[in-house]
Structure formats: structure tokens, C-alpha cells
Amino acid sequence: MRVVLLGAPGAGKGTIAKLLAEFDGSVPISTGDILRSAVKEGTDLGKKAKEFMDSGDLVPDSLIMEIMEARLRKPDCRKGFILDGFPRTIFQARELKNLLAKLSVKLDFTANLEAPRDIILDRLTTRRTCCNPDCQAIYNIKNNPPQEDGACKLCHHQTMQRDDETEEAIANRLEIYHQKTAPLIGYYEKEGLLKNFLSLVADDTVSEIKKAISA
């Protein structure tokens, strides 16, 4: 499958991307992951991105698109890909369309994941992330807690609540999402590629997306 996942922070994009990847071997790709990977590998593009990241600046769209092209050209993407949280702006969506045309690839559709605000707040404020940069496993203190002492079950480093997952920070992230990213819903609707999915229980959402792929 070749799918873009849209949705507010906490809508479940990362979880659903991983579950969909298990379905047919498509590769889950997030902007954050490929940026961190490029920096860690020390590629020329990674070194450029690191300069912006180290100074606290946003990585320019032009550089993100170069990194995205390099990622989509890798052999593992031939089976398909699931773009998690990318594109984030109308400009990136248009650039992605041009890139996919150059690669002779077409999107199946864009899955817009919908979840009520109270569900999003509950998901994010109860999320805990492993401090180990080589692990970064994600837990939830309600339904998938770390060890009793707060340690990661995989690498045994401590888990933490990220600074951007407090209630105040989440409210700000949601505001930014609605200002900058939500317009993508209208863009993909005009492109005839938008499908909406209720994102309350991950397995149910994945099942609905699979049905849409098979239709």
C-alpha cells in the first residue's frame, strides 16, 4: 500500500502505521525518524539537517524533500510505504505529488484519522517514552505501562513524559495542527484521495483501512 496518514497529535498515526506495516510489508516512514536516521548515519543531507536542528531551527522544506526522496528511493519502499505525519503543509503535499510522479508512484489514498479532543489529551498525557535515543519505545501508563520502576521493558533505561506532552503543550500543538496541517484535509479531498477513519481503537481503524485498500 501507499498511504498518507493525516491526523492531529495523538490521533494514533504511529501505532496505526506500524500495524499496517505488519499487514503487507509496507514501510512506515515519519519525518522525524528519517531526519534522525540521516543525522545518525552522517549522510550529507543528515549533516545539513543537523545544523538546523542543533540551532533550534526548523529544517527547510527543500531539505526535507531531498531526504524524503532519498528514503523513498530505497529498495524496501518498493513493497509500499505509509507516511506518518508527512506532509505537514500544502506546499509539502504539492512537492510530494511531484516527487511521486517523478518516481512513477501513485498514492492509494490519504487516511484522515479522527479522534475527539478528550481522547487525544488522555492518550498524550499518559504516554511515556524511553530516554534511550537508540530505543525510544513508547508506553502508556494506563494500558501499556513500562516496568513498575518506570524503566523500559526493552532496554531498561528510564521512561519519561516528554515536555510537549503536558496538557498545556498539547493544547498548543493542537492549535498549530489546526492552523497549518488541517488544511491538508481539504487539499486531499479536492485531489479525490481523502478517506476518513474514526481512530478510537487501533485494531478497528486498521481493519477499516485494510478494507478500503482491498476495495
Phi and psi restraints in degrees (value plus and minus 20) as a CYANA .aco file:
   2 ARG   PHI    -151.0  -111.0
   2 ARG   PSI      81.2   121.2
   3 VAL   PHI    -153.4  -113.4
   3 VAL   PSI     123.1   163.1
   4 VAL   PHI    -122.2   -82.2
   4 VAL   PSI     111.8   151.8
   5 LEU   PHI    -121.2   -81.2
   5 LEU   PSI     100.1   140.1
   6 LEU   PHI    -126.7   -86.7
   6 LEU   PSI     136.7   176.7
   7 GLY   PHI     135.9   175.9
   7 GLY   PSI     132.9   172.9
   8 ALA   PHI     -84.4   -44.4
   8 ALA   PSI     142.2   182.2
   9 PRO   PHI     -73.4   -33.4
   9 PRO   PSI     112.4   152.4
  10 GLY   PHI      68.5   108.5
  10 GLY   PSI     -18.0    22.0
  11 ALA   PHI     -96.3   -56.3
  11 ALA   PSI     -31.9     8.1
  12 GLY   PHI      83.2   123.2
  12 GLY   PSI      -2.8    37.2
  13 LYS   PHI     -78.6   -38.6
  13 LYS   PSI     -67.4   -27.4
  14 GLY   PHI     -82.8   -42.8
  14 GLY   PSI     -65.8   -25.8
  15 THR   PHI     -82.1   -42.1
  15 THR   PSI     -66.2   -26.2
  16 ILE   PHI     -88.6   -48.6
  16 ILE   PSI     -56.1   -16.1
  17 ALA   PHI     -79.9   -39.9
  17 ALA   PSI     -63.4   -23.4
  18 LYS   PHI     -86.5   -46.5
  18 LYS   PSI     -60.7   -20.7
  19 LEU   PHI     -87.2   -47.2
  19 LEU   PSI     -58.5   -18.5
  20 LEU   PHI     -86.8   -46.8
  20 LEU   PSI     -55.5   -15.5
  21 ALA   PHI     -82.5   -42.5
  21 ALA   PSI     -55.6   -15.6
  22 GLU   PHI     -88.0   -48.0
  22 GLU   PSI     -43.5    -3.5
  23 PHE   PHI     -89.5   -49.5
  23 PHE   PSI     -67.7   -27.7
  24 ASP   PHI    -158.9  -118.9
  24 ASP   PSI      -7.3    32.7
  25 GLY   PHI      62.4   102.4
  25 GLY   PSI     -14.2    25.8
  26 SER   PHI     -84.1   -44.1
  26 SER   PSI     131.5   171.5
  27 VAL   PHI    -114.2   -74.2
  27 VAL   PSI     103.0   143.0
  28 PRO   PHI     -96.4   -56.4
  28 PRO   PSI     109.7   149.7
  29 ILE   PHI    -151.0  -111.0
  29 ILE   PSI     104.6   144.6
  30 SER   PHI    -139.3   -99.3
  30 SER   PSI     129.3   169.3
  31 THR   PHI     -77.1   -37.1
  31 THR   PSI     -64.7   -24.7
  32 GLY   PHI     -79.8   -39.8
  32 GLY   PSI     -62.7   -22.7
  33 ASP   PHI     -83.9   -43.9
  33 ASP   PSI     -64.9   -24.9
  34 ILE   PHI     -93.1   -53.1
  34 ILE   PSI     -49.4    -9.4
  35 LEU   PHI     -85.8   -45.8
  35 LEU   PSI     -68.3   -28.3
  36 ARG   PHI     -82.4   -42.4
  36 ARG   PSI     -58.7   -18.7
  37 SER   PHI     -85.6   -45.6
  37 SER   PSI     -63.5   -23.5
  38 ALA   PHI     -83.7   -43.7
  38 ALA   PSI     -59.0   -19.0
  39 VAL   PHI     -87.5   -47.5
  39 VAL   PSI     -64.6   -24.6
  40 LYS   PHI     -84.0   -44.0
  40 LYS   PSI     -58.3   -18.3
  41 GLU   PHI     -96.4   -56.4
  41 GLU   PSI     -34.7     5.3
  42 GLY   PHI      50.6    90.6
  42 GLY   PSI       7.9    47.9
  43 THR   PHI     -87.3   -47.3
  43 THR   PSI     144.0   184.0
  44 ASP   PHI     -78.0   -38.0
  44 ASP   PSI     -62.3   -22.3
  45 LEU   PHI     -87.1   -47.1
  45 LEU   PSI     -57.4   -17.4
  46 GLY   PHI     -83.5   -43.5
  46 GLY   PSI     -59.9   -19.9
  47 LYS   PHI     -84.3   -44.3
  47 LYS   PSI     -59.4   -19.4
  48 LYS   PHI     -84.1   -44.1
  48 LYS   PSI     -64.9   -24.9
  49 ALA   PHI     -83.2   -43.2
  49 ALA   PSI     -58.4   -18.4
  50 LYS   PHI     -81.5   -41.5
  50 LYS   PSI     -56.0   -16.0
  51 GLU   PHI     -79.6   -39.6
  51 GLU   PSI     -63.4   -23.4
  52 PHE   PHI     -90.1   -50.1
  52 PHE   PSI     -63.6   -23.6
  53 MET   PHI     -85.6   -45.6
  53 MET   PSI     -59.5   -19.5
  54 ASP   PHI     -86.8   -46.8
  54 ASP   PSI     -49.6    -9.6
  55 SER   PHI    -110.2   -70.2
  55 SER   PSI     -19.1    20.9
  56 GLY   PHI      62.5   102.5
  56 GLY   PSI     -11.0    29.0
  57 ASP   PHI    -111.0   -71.0
  57 ASP   PSI     136.5   176.5
  58 LEU   PHI     -91.1   -51.1
  58 LEU   PSI     120.8   160.8
  59 VAL   PHI     -91.3   -51.3
  59 VAL   PSI     107.3   147.3
  60 PRO   PHI     -79.0   -39.0
  60 PRO   PSI     129.5   169.5
  61 ASP   PHI     -75.0   -35.0
  61 ASP   PSI     -60.1   -20.1
  62 SER   PHI     -80.9   -40.9
  62 SER   PSI     -59.5   -19.5
  63 LEU   PHI     -93.6   -53.6
  63 LEU   PSI     -59.0   -19.0
  64 ILE   PHI     -79.9   -39.9
  64 ILE   PSI     -61.5   -21.5
  65 MET   PHI     -86.6   -46.6
  65 MET   PSI     -56.3   -16.3
  66 GLU   PHI     -83.1   -43.1
  66 GLU   PSI     -63.8   -23.8
  67 ILE   PHI     -86.7   -46.7
  67 ILE   PSI     -59.9   -19.9
  68 MET   PHI     -84.5   -44.5
  68 MET   PSI     -60.9   -20.9
  69 GLU   PHI     -82.0   -42.0
  69 GLU   PSI     -64.8   -24.8
  70 ALA   PHI     -80.0   -40.0
  70 ALA   PSI     -58.5   -18.5
  71 ARG   PHI     -89.4   -49.4
  71 ARG   PSI     -64.1   -24.1
  72 LEU   PHI     -90.5   -50.5
  72 LEU   PSI     -37.5     2.5
  73 ARG   PHI    -103.3   -63.3
  73 ARG   PSI     -28.6    11.4
  74 LYS   PHI     -90.1   -50.1
  74 LYS   PSI     127.7   167.7
  75 PRO   PHI     -76.4   -36.4
  75 PRO   PSI     -52.4   -12.4
  76 ASP   PHI     -87.8   -47.8
  76 ASP   PSI     -34.6     5.4
  77 CYS   PHI    -102.8   -62.8
  77 CYS   PSI     -25.9    14.1
  78 ARG   PHI     -85.1   -45.1
  78 ARG   PSI     -49.5    -9.5
  79 LYS   PHI     -93.6   -53.6
  79 LYS   PSI     -41.0    -1.0
  80 GLY   PHI     115.8   155.8
  80 GLY   PSI     150.7   190.7
  81 PHE   PHI    -171.0  -131.0
  81 PHE   PSI     134.8   174.8
  82 ILE   PHI    -145.2  -105.2
  82 ILE   PSI      90.7   130.7
  83 LEU   PHI    -107.6   -67.6
  83 LEU   PSI      95.4   135.4
  84 ASP   PHI    -121.6   -81.6
  84 ASP   PSI      86.6   126.6
  85 GLY   PHI      58.8    98.8
  85 GLY   PSI      -4.7    35.3
  86 PHE   PHI    -159.0  -119.0
  86 PHE   PSI     114.9   154.9
  87 PRO   PHI     -95.9   -55.9
  87 PRO   PSI     141.8   181.8
  88 ARG   PHI    -127.0   -87.0
  88 ARG   PSI     -36.3     3.7
  89 THR   PHI    -155.9  -115.9
  89 THR   PSI     144.2   184.2
  90 ILE   PHI     -80.4   -40.4
  90 ILE   PSI     -60.2   -20.2
  91 PHE   PHI     -79.0   -39.0
  91 PHE   PSI     -67.4   -27.4
  92 GLN   PHI     -83.5   -43.5
  92 GLN   PSI     -56.3   -16.3
  93 ALA   PHI     -83.8   -43.8
  93 ALA   PSI     -61.9   -21.9
  94 ARG   PHI     -86.9   -46.9
  94 ARG   PSI     -60.3   -20.3
  95 GLU   PHI     -86.8   -46.8
  95 GLU   PSI     -56.8   -16.8
  96 LEU   PHI     -83.8   -43.8
  96 LEU   PSI     -61.5   -21.5
  97 LYS   PHI     -79.2   -39.2
  97 LYS   PSI     -63.8   -23.8
  98 ASN   PHI     -85.2   -45.2
  98 ASN   PSI     -60.2   -20.2
  99 LEU   PHI     -83.9   -43.9
  99 LEU   PSI     -66.1   -26.1
 100 LEU   PHI     -85.2   -45.2
 100 LEU   PSI     -54.7   -14.7
 101 ALA   PHI     -83.6   -43.6
 101 ALA   PSI     -60.8   -20.8
 102 LYS   PHI     -84.3   -44.3
 102 LYS   PSI     -53.1   -13.1
 103 LEU   PHI    -108.4   -68.4
 103 LEU   PSI     -18.7    21.3
 104 SER   PHI      37.3    77.3
 104 SER   PSI      24.4    64.4
 105 VAL   PHI    -144.9  -104.9
 105 VAL   PSI     122.5   162.5
 106 LYS   PHI    -140.6  -100.6
 106 LYS   PSI     121.4   161.4
 107 LEU   PHI     -90.6   -50.6
 107 LEU   PSI     123.4   163.4
 108 ASP   PHI     -92.4   -52.4
 108 ASP   PSI     -71.1   -31.1
 109 PHE   PHI    -194.2  -154.2
 109 PHE   PSI     154.2   194.2
 110 THR   PHI    -128.0   -88.0
 110 THR   PSI     103.3   143.3
 111 ALA   PHI    -115.7   -75.7
 111 ALA   PSI      93.3   133.3
 112 ASN   PHI    -113.3   -73.3
 112 ASN   PSI      93.2   133.2
 113 LEU   PHI    -110.0   -70.0
 113 LEU   PSI     101.7   141.7
 114 GLU   PHI    -130.3   -90.3
 114 GLU   PSI     109.1   149.1
 115 ALA   PHI    -164.4  -124.4
 115 ALA   PSI     119.7   159.7
 116 PRO   PHI     -81.6   -41.6
 116 PRO   PSI     132.6   172.6
 117 ARG   PHI     -77.7   -37.7
 117 ARG   PSI     -60.9   -20.9
 118 ASP   PHI     -86.4   -46.4
 118 ASP   PSI     -52.3   -12.3
 119 ILE   PHI     -88.0   -48.0
 119 ILE   PSI     -63.5   -23.5
 120 ILE   PHI     -80.9   -40.9
 120 ILE   PSI     -66.2   -26.2
 121 LEU   PHI     -81.0   -41.0
 121 LEU   PSI     -62.2   -22.2
 122 ASP   PHI     -85.7   -45.7
 122 ASP   PSI     -62.8   -22.8
 123 ARG   PHI     -81.5   -41.5
 123 ARG   PSI     -66.7   -26.7
 124 LEU   PHI     -97.9   -57.9
 124 LEU   PSI     -56.0   -16.0
 125 THR   PHI     -93.5   -53.5
 125 THR   PSI     -37.5     2.5
 126 THR   PHI    -122.1   -82.1
 126 THR   PSI     -15.5    24.5
 127 ARG   PHI    -101.1   -61.1
 127 ARG   PSI     122.8   162.8
 128 ARG   PHI    -152.1  -112.1
 128 ARG   PSI     121.0   161.0
 129 THR   PHI    -141.9  -101.9
 129 THR   PSI     117.3   157.3
 130 CYS   PHI     -82.5   -42.5
 130 CYS   PSI     115.0   155.0
 131 CYS   PHI     -93.0   -53.0
 131 CYS   PSI     -39.1     0.9
 132 ASN   PHI     -90.1   -50.1
 132 ASN   PSI      95.5   135.5
 133 PRO   PHI     -82.5   -42.5
 133 PRO   PSI     -40.6    -0.6
 134 ASP   PHI    -108.6   -68.6
 134 ASP   PSI     -21.9    18.1
 135 CYS   PHI    -139.4   -99.4
 135 CYS   PSI     -88.7   -48.7
 136 GLN   PHI      34.0    74.0
 136 GLN   PSI      15.2    55.2
 137 ALA   PHI     -81.7   -41.7
 137 ALA   PSI     126.3   166.3
 138 ILE   PHI    -130.8   -90.8
 138 ILE   PSI     114.7   154.7
 139 TYR   PHI    -145.6  -105.6
 139 TYR   PSI     150.5   190.5
 140 ASN   PHI    -156.2  -116.2
 140 ASN   PSI     105.5   145.5
 141 ILE   PHI     -86.5   -46.5
 141 ILE   PSI     -33.6     6.4
 142 LYS   PHI    -110.4   -70.4
 142 LYS   PSI     -70.9   -30.9
 143 ASN   PHI    -139.0   -99.0
 143 ASN   PSI     -26.4    13.6
 144 ASN   PHI    -171.7  -131.7
 144 ASN   PSI      45.7    85.7
 145 PRO   PHI     -94.0   -54.0
 145 PRO   PSI     136.3   176.3
 146 PRO   PHI     -91.7   -51.7
 146 PRO   PSI    -189.8  -149.8
 147 GLN   PHI     -82.7   -42.7
 147 GLN   PSI     144.5   184.5
 148 GLU   PHI     -77.6   -37.6
 148 GLU   PSI     -52.1   -12.1
 149 ASP   PHI    -106.6   -66.6
 149 ASP   PSI     -12.4    27.6
 150 GLY   PHI      67.8   107.8
 150 GLY   PSI     -15.8    24.2
 151 ALA   PHI    -103.0   -63.0
 151 ALA   PSI     132.2   172.2
 152 CYS   PHI     -87.5   -47.5
 152 CYS   PSI     118.1   158.1
 153 LYS   PHI     -92.4   -52.4
 153 LYS   PSI     -40.3    -0.3
 154 LEU   PHI    -112.1   -72.1
 154 LEU   PSI     -68.0   -28.0
 155 CYS   PHI    -139.1   -99.1
 155 CYS   PSI     -25.7    14.3
 156 HIS   PHI      51.6    91.6
 156 HIS   PSI     -10.3    29.7
 157 HIS   PHI     -94.5   -54.5
 157 HIS   PSI     142.3   182.3
 158 GLN   PHI     -92.0   -52.0
 158 GLN   PSI     130.8   170.8
 159 THR   PHI    -119.2   -79.2
 159 THR   PSI     142.7   182.7
 160 MET   PHI    -166.1  -126.1
 160 MET   PSI     142.0   182.0
 161 GLN   PHI    -112.4   -72.4
 161 GLN   PSI     102.1   142.1
 162 ARG   PHI     -86.3   -46.3
 162 ARG   PSI     131.2   171.2
 163 ASP   PHI     -79.6   -39.6
 163 ASP   PSI     -50.1   -10.1
 164 ASP   PHI    -110.6   -70.6
 164 ASP   PSI      -5.5    34.5
 165 GLU   PHI    -140.0  -100.0
 165 GLU   PSI       0.6    40.6
 166 THR   PHI    -101.7   -61.7
 166 THR   PSI     142.5   182.5
 167 GLU   PHI     -80.8   -40.8
 167 GLU   PSI     -60.3   -20.3
 168 GLU   PHI     -85.0   -45.0
 168 GLU   PSI     -64.2   -24.2
 169 ALA   PHI     -86.3   -46.3
 169 ALA   PSI     -57.6   -17.6
 170 ILE   PHI     -85.1   -45.1
 170 ILE   PSI     -61.5   -21.5
 171 ALA   PHI     -78.8   -38.8
 171 ALA   PSI     -59.2   -19.2
 172 ASN   PHI     -88.4   -48.4
 172 ASN   PSI     -61.3   -21.3
 173 ARG   PHI     -83.2   -43.2
 173 ARG   PSI     -58.8   -18.8
 174 LEU   PHI     -86.4   -46.4
 174 LEU   PSI     -57.9   -17.9
 175 GLU   PHI     -84.0   -44.0
 175 GLU   PSI     -64.5   -24.5
 176 ILE   PHI     -83.0   -43.0
 176 ILE   PSI     -60.5   -20.5
 177 TYR   PHI     -79.3   -39.3
 177 TYR   PSI     -68.4   -28.4
 178 HIS   PHI     -86.6   -46.6
 178 HIS   PSI     -49.1    -9.1
 179 GLN   PHI     -96.7   -56.7
 179 GLN   PSI     -64.3   -24.3
 180 LYS   PHI    -125.3   -85.3
 180 LYS   PSI     -54.6   -14.6
 181 THR   PHI    -123.3   -83.3
 181 THR   PSI     -55.1   -15.1
 182 ALA   PHI     -75.1   -35.1
 182 ALA   PSI     -53.6   -13.6
 183 PRO   PHI     -76.9   -36.9
 183 PRO   PSI     -39.0     1.0
 184 LEU   PHI     -82.4   -42.4
 184 LEU   PSI     -46.1    -6.1
 185 ILE   PHI     -80.9   -40.9
 185 ILE   PSI     -66.1   -26.1
 186 GLY   PHI     -85.7   -45.7
 186 GLY   PSI     -58.4   -18.4
 187 TYR   PHI     -81.1   -41.1
 187 TYR   PSI     -70.8   -30.8
 188 TYR   PHI     -92.3   -52.3
 188 TYR   PSI     -45.4    -5.4
 189 GLU   PHI     -85.3   -45.3
 189 GLU   PSI     -63.2   -23.2
 190 LYS   PHI     -85.0   -45.0
 190 LYS   PSI     -51.8   -11.8
 191 GLU   PHI     -95.7   -55.7
 191 GLU   PSI     -28.3    11.7
 192 GLY   PHI      54.6    94.6
 192 GLY   PSI       3.2    43.2
 193 LEU   PHI    -135.3   -95.3
 193 LEU   PSI     -17.7    22.3
 194 LEU   PHI    -110.6   -70.6
 194 LEU   PSI     112.5   152.5
 195 LYS   PHI    -152.4  -112.4
 195 LYS   PSI     114.5   154.5
 196 ASN   PHI    -119.8   -79.8
 196 ASN   PSI     117.9   157.9
 197 PHE   PHI    -154.9  -114.9
 197 PHE   PSI     111.6   151.6
 198 LEU   PHI     -91.9   -51.9
 198 LEU   PSI     109.3   149.3
 199 SER   PHI    -136.3   -96.3
 199 SER   PSI      56.0    96.0
 200 LEU   PHI    -126.0   -86.0
 200 LEU   PSI     -68.7   -28.7
 201 VAL   PHI    -138.8   -98.8
 201 VAL   PSI     101.0   141.0
 202 ALA   PHI     -75.4   -35.4
 202 ALA   PSI     -65.2   -25.2
 203 ASP   PHI     -81.8   -41.8
 203 ASP   PSI     -58.7   -18.7
 204 ASP   PHI     -86.5   -46.5
 204 ASP   PSI     -62.3   -22.3
 205 THR   PHI     -84.0   -44.0
 205 THR   PSI     -64.1   -24.1
 206 VAL   PHI     -81.0   -41.0
 206 VAL   PSI     -61.4   -21.4
 207 SER   PHI     -80.1   -40.1
 207 SER   PSI     -61.6   -21.6
 208 GLU   PHI     -87.6   -47.6
 208 GLU   PSI     -58.8   -18.8
 209 ILE   PHI     -85.7   -45.7
 209 ILE   PSI     -61.7   -21.7
 210 LYS   PHI     -78.9   -38.9
 210 LYS   PSI     -62.1   -22.1
 211 LYS   PHI     -81.8   -41.8
 211 LYS   PSI     -60.5   -20.5
 212 ALA   PHI     -86.0   -46.0
 212 ALA   PSI     -57.2   -17.2
 213 ILE   PHI     -85.0   -45.0
 213 ILE   PSI     -60.7   -20.7
 214 SER   PHI     -98.5   -58.5
 214 SER   PSI     -37.1     2.9
